[in-house]
């Protein structure tokens, strides 16, 4: 088989690429700028230039593939939902043109709502498009990425974990490497056909208050969860210069899950993955204090 990997340098995609190589495959790295791919990796993979938002590029880059790990990236230069719709149309055109048999799609918890979850609505629409594409598809409904915490490093270093989520609302949190492991298992398995939804929930549901407590243990200084309003977040994002449609897409991702959401796929043996937050943070947070905690 020939397997294509979108975002091969991403938090999940880099692990997907490595695991496929270690499984004896020669995956195809689908990447906007091949010069940015590490030379050590490049010798083990095929490389194709991919512009997610250009149909001809997507068709050309995926020619000859039997399977694709598809990621619909966030757009920073256009309306996020329109960008997801464009990318979905492009991969569906490639599936038809190139006879791609199977797709594993990096979706998100909340996509099952279909509407009212900001940018996740774009992933929901992509699920619908892939379902009608003719390919067998597995949608990975992923929990909150542990790696999202790295975007707030300065504030966390100052002892604050701020969010507009209900501080005591427990939700799935997951390590990107664990998502990759599930993705690769699906990409390599011949056992499934049709439409599948595979939730990836991490080892336990956690609230932001619990996250802050665990980070305190790992970092060796107090971290407190702080509640923001949606308008607080809007003001911050607007201050960064983001246009209104991008601001709303970000705000509603949290609001849509906070206010009215229960995962379609309950936590189970199948949806649970092993990496604990405290172990991930100990490996990924710079300047952490040594800790023997067994959270």
N, C-alpha and C positions, 0 to 999 in steps of 0.2 A: 504494500500500500504506500501511497505518498500522501503525507499529512501536512497541511499548511497551518502555520501558527501566526495569527495576527498579534500585534504588539509583542514581538519576541524579546523586547527589553523591558517589558512592564513588570509590575509587582507579581502578577500571576504568570504572564507569558514567558518570562525568563525561566521560571521553574518548569513550565510545560516543555519548552525546548530542550532543557537539560535532561529531563526524565525520558523524553522520546529518544534522544541520542543514547542514553544509558540503556534503553531497552533494545538497542540495535537498529533503530530506524535512522533514516536520513531525512529529517523533516525539512520542509521549506519555510524559511523565515520570510514572512511577508512584511516588508518594512519600507517606510517612506524614504529613508536615506541609508543605503547599505553601508556607507562609509562609517556609520556610527556603531555598527555591530563589531564587537570585540573579535580580533583576528583569531584568537584561540578557539572561539566558537565557530567562526565562519568556515573553518576547515572541515567541520563535521556536518554541515547543513547545505542545502540548496538556498539560494537567495533570490528573491524577486522583489522588484520595486512595486509598492502598493500605495496608491492614494485612495483611501477609503471612500472619498466623496467624488471619485471619478469612475464612471461605469466602465469605460474602456480599460482603465488601469486595473480594476478589480477582475475583469474577465481575463485579461492577459496574465495577471499574476497567479491566478488560480487554475490556469489551463493544465490539465493532466493530473489534478489532485483527485484523490478518492474521498478525502475527509478534510474538514477545516475546523480549527478552533477559532471561532469568530468572536471578536470584541468590537463593539460599536463605541468608538472613543468619544469623549466629551469634546464639543466644539468650543473654541474660545473666540472665534471670529465670525460667528453666525448664530441664528436662533438654534438653541440646542435640540428642540423637538424636530424642527425641519431638518437638521443635520442627521439625526438618527433615522428619519424617514428616507432621506436620500441614500444613506449607507445601506439600509435594509433593501431598498430597491435594487441597489447595485449588486449585493451578494446574491439576491434572488435571481437576477439576470445571469449572473455567473453560474449559479447552480443549473439553470436551464441550458445555457450555452455549452457548458463543459461537462454536464452529466455528473456533477458532484453528488455522491451517494449519501453522505452523512455530514451533519454539522453538530458540533457541540458549542452552544452559545452561552457566553458569560452574561447571564441576566442578573436579577437582583430580587431579594425579598421585597415585597410590595408590588411587583409587576402583576401579580394576580389580581390586584384591584383594578387594573387597566386604566383608571383615570384618577386624578387628584393627588398624584405623588410626584409632582414636579418632573424633573428629568427622567425619573424612572418610568414615566408614561411613555417615553421614547423607546425604552427597552421593552415595555409591554407591547407596543406596536410592532417592534421587530419580531417578538415572539409570534405574533399573529401572522406576519408576513412569511416567516420561515415555515410556519405550519402549513401554509398554502403553496410552498415552493416545490413540492415533490420530493424533497430530500427527507430521509429519516433525521430527526432532530432531537437532541437532548438539551433542555433549558436548565442551566445551573442557577438556581435561585439562591444566591449567596447572601450571607449575613453581612453585618458591618465588618469591613476590613480592619484588622489591627493596625495596618499601616496608615490608615487615615489619621491616627493619633500623631504621626510624625509631622503632619501639616501644622500642628499646634505646639511644636517644640518650645518656642520662646515662652509662651504663656504657661505651659506645664513646668518649665524650668523655674518660673516665678511662683509656682504653686497653685495654678488655676487651670481647671479643665472646664471650659465654658461650652454650653450647648443650649439649644432651644427645645431639646427633648425633655420630657418629664424625667426628672433625675432618678426616680424610683421605678421607671418602666424598664423591665428586663426584656432584652432582645438578643437574638443570636449575634455573636461576634466570632470572627474566624481569621485564621492565619492565611495569607495568600498562598503559601506553599501547600497548605492542605487543599485549597481549591484546585491547585494544579494537579495534585495527586488524583483527585476525583476525575478531573477532566481527562487526564492521560489514561486512566482506567477505562473510561468510556470510549476514548479514541481508539484504543487497542482491542477492545472487546468486540467479538462478532456476535454477541448474544442478544443484542437489542435491535429492534426495528421500529418504524412508526414514530409517534410523538411521545416524548418522555419528559417528565419534570423531576429533577433531582435537586432537592434542597441541600445546601452545604452550611451547616449550622454551628461549626466549631464545637468545643467540648461542653459548653454551658451557656445559658442565657445570663447576661449581665446588665445591670443598670449602670448609668454613668456614675452614680455614687460608689458602686462597687468597683468600677474601673479606676476611679480616683484613689480608692483605698489600696488597690493592688499596685498602682504606680507609685504610691508613697512608699510601699515596702521595697520596691525594686530600686527606686531612685535615692532612697535614704533621706528624703525631706517630705514634709506634708504637701499633699496635693488635694485641693478641695474642689468638688464639683460646684459649678455656679450656673444658675438658671438664667437664660436670656429669653427675651420675648422675640417673636418673629420680627417685630419692627426693629429691635436692636440689631438683629442679623442683617436686615435690609439696609439699615444705615451703615453698617460696617462694609458690606459688599459694595454699596453705592459709592462709599468713600474710596474704595479701591479702583473706581472707574468702570465697574461692570455696567452694561446696559440693563434696562429693566427686565427684559425677557430672561436674561441669564440669572439675574438676582432672584426672580420668582421661581425659576427652575430649581435653584439651590434651596431656597427657603421651604418650598413645598415638599421637597424630598423628606425633610424631617417632619413637617407639619402633617403630611399625609399618613405617615406611619404612627406618629404620636397620637393622633386624634381618633383614628378609626381603622385599626389594622390587627388582624390575627393571621399568622402564616397559614397558607393553604396546606402546607406539608408540616405536620407536627414533628417535634423532636423524636427521633427514634434511633435504633442501631444504624439504620441506613443513612440518616442525615447527619449523624454526629461524627466529628473529626477530632484528632487527638491533641493538637498543639494548644497548650494553655497560654493565656495572656501573660502570665508572670514569666514564663519561659521565653516567650517571644520578646517581651520587653527587655529582659536581661540580655538578649543577644542583639537587639536593634537600637536601644536608646543610648546615645552617646553620654559619657560621663556618669553612668549609673554607679551607685554604690554597691559593693558586694552584698549579697543577701543569701541567707540560708532558709528563707521562708518556704514553706511547703503548701502554699495556696493551691 
